[in-house]
């Protein structure tokens, strides 16, 4: 039976100027039944880039759930485990207008890590036109964000974001005192693993803290395991071990009483 494991890290973000940043979730979907883009219709000609699915594969997502945040500006995520293949899938575009007054950069094109590199790193370049808000919160695509005037695109990763085939990649964020607001995850990467299911070992994020994309807040992630869109938190391995010992102790007590 195909396993799906949602492994998340909750982060308390730092502050930029006087703006406040909220919680950040980074999580893995392991052994996905389909690619992240299966059945997802093109949006303004832009698709979801994904080729990994089945046992021994994973998809990596991030959600910015800060009520006062305006989406992910940059990220660095380190996976723990044996991950022989890593494909970077976050949106990046080099585009030009019909008047050929570009080219312009957009999306996560700055310091972008190559395939099979761990940690997985990228950011929005300071010279990008436009700097894009809403990553990790909403669904959109490059033509929409670029004003619909572009004539050519050279997309790396996915040209649209926020709508994916994996379950629970959008909905009301409710975990760990979440905002309860509608959120759409951002597909960061995918790949393969061998042996034990990989986990997110460390993650840091910078998010926009105003709608004009002129202020940002820094995020460092810490180890809680859960997808932000579903109910009660899953006990961590140490907690499960303690529960197991408690059950064994309880059985021994019952035997002694008998």
Secondary structure, DSSP 8 states (H G I E B T S, - for coil): -----EEEEEEEE--BTTB----EEEEEEES-SS-TTTT---BTTB-------STTEEEEEEEE--TT---EEEEEEEEEEEEEEEEE-S-EEEEEETT----EEEES-BS---TT-SSEEEE--TT-SS----TTTS-EEHHHHTTT-EEEEEEES-SEES--SSTTSEEE--TTS----EEE-EEEEEEEEEEEEEEEEEEEEEEE-STTS--EEEEEEE-----TTSSS----HHHHHHHHHHHHHHHHHHHHH-
